[in-house]
């Protein structure tokens, strides 16, 4: 088929696996050129084969390195997102815990100030809502 193409177009290029005389495989580029006499009659073919095995291995190594780099970038991005989520959620949760402790201390008094307790419970609810908004905000990313 390659010889027919070279006959029609004068030349054909092909790249792929080849087998050496010792049976080992190598990646090669081959150029087949139709040879013609002065009357343009086909008299044979010339074939030049270049061993591109090293270039092929280098390209495969480069692709593997790129894939690894992309994986590392994804992992780093996920770590940054997780740290950001933790920061955004920890702030309101810290407020929830602090206010709950304050309520516990206020309720320990013989006659607790119910208005202060209501205000602190409202702060707890607001901090919980902020934490929920943080989760929803990151879920949209």
TATAHU-V601122 format. One record per pair of residues at least 24 apart in sequence whose ideal C-beta (glycine too) atoms are under 8 Angstrom apart, sorted by the first residue. I is the first residue (numbers start at 1). GAP is how many residues later the second one is. D is the distance in whole Angstrom. If there is no record, write none. Layout:
# TATAHU-V601122
I	GAP	D
I	GAP	D
This chain:
# TATAHU-V601122
2	30	6
3	29	7
3	42	6
6	26	5
6	27	6
6	28	5
6	39	6
7	27	5
7	35	6
10	24	5
15	37	7
18	31	7
26	25	5
26	26	8
26	27	4
27	24	8
27	25	5
27	26	5
27	28	8
27	29	4
28	24	6
28	25	8
81	57	7
81	60	7
84	54	7
85	49	7
85	50	7
85	53	5
88	46	4
88	49	8
88	50	7
89	42	5
89	45	5
89	46	7
91	39	8
92	35	4
92	36	7
92	38	4
92	39	4
92	42	7
93	34	7
93	38	6
95	28	7
95	29	8
95	32	4
96	28	5
96	31	5
96	32	6
96	35	7
99	24	5
99	25	5
99	28	7
100	24	6
